[in-house]
Amino acid sequence: MVDRALALADREGLEALTIRRLATELGVTPMALYWHFRSKEELIAGLADRIWGEINTDVDRASPWWVQLRAMLESLIDVLRAHASASTLLLNSEKLGPSHWEATEVTLDILSQAGFDPVHASEIAKSGLWTGLTLVMSEPSLGKPGFGPGRTEEEVAEFVRRKQVELASLPPDRYPRLVAAAIPMTSCDGGPDFHYRFGVDLFIAGVRALAP
């Protein structure tokens, strides 16, 4: 049931997921599903717990703590990228379950080994989640929200070209750095690989710099 619901949410968006629609997908009556999920909110919580459960918490505890933390963040990103609805699910689910607790417990334990007290470890763990969500939701590709839905590759290319011209046309005496960076500020040439690698590197470097 959760697998089919997650596939539906990934395919058509979370707003399309309802108990009635899922029942139709499964070929049963809506009342049959209410035995398992009493509301859409409970169903969303179940899907979010499934997403959390896909994060690999089996990190090599013999490796340096920052390597373990990186593995957790990269696994989170992999899971978020694998499911189109995952970011929205984690942002909209208010009820947390065992899979979330497990991933968070491992993260906090890694940070505790690094010397962080509970207050700082908690802030870093929350910041790590937001880093993963932000990186995935801002991935530089045609299918991402920044380019709007339904745009063709040609329309995206024209949109990027206009933005580059706009920046390059600024007064160079006032904005010399921005004019010089007109292309990298607006292009996606680095691609997703660079986008994620740089984002993770930046986060890990920051946490290591703060470690006691």
PEDA-V891126 format. One line per field, one symbol per residue. phi: phi as a letter, one per 30 degrees, with the letter a starting at -180 (. if undefined). psi: psi as a letter, one per 40 degrees, with the letter a starting at -180 (. if undefined). burial: 1 if it has 24 or more other ideal C-beta (glycine too) atoms within 12 Angstrom, else 0. A space follows every 10 residues. Layout:
# PEDA-V891126
phi=???
psi=???
burial=???
This chain:
# PEDA-V891126
phi=.deddddddd dbjddddbed ddddddibde dddddcbdad dddddddddd deddddcddd dddeeddddd dddddededd ddbecddddd dcdcccbedd dddddddddd ddddjddedd dddddddddd dddddddced addceecidi dddddddddd ddddddddcd eddcbddddd cedddbccdd ieededdddd eddddddddd de
psi=dddddddddd deiddehidd dddddefiid dddeddheid dddddddddd ddeehhegih eeiidddddd dddddddddd ddhdeddddd dehdhiaddd dddddddddd dddeehiddd dddddddddd ddddddeehg ideiddeiie hidddddddd ddddddddei hdddfddddd eddddeifdd iddddddddd ddddddddde i.
burial=1101110111 0001001110 0110100000 0010001001 0111111111 1101101010 0000110111 1111111011 1011111111 0110101011 0011011101 1101010000 1001101110 1111111111 0000001000 0000010001 0011001000 0000000000 0100010100 0000110011 0011001000 00
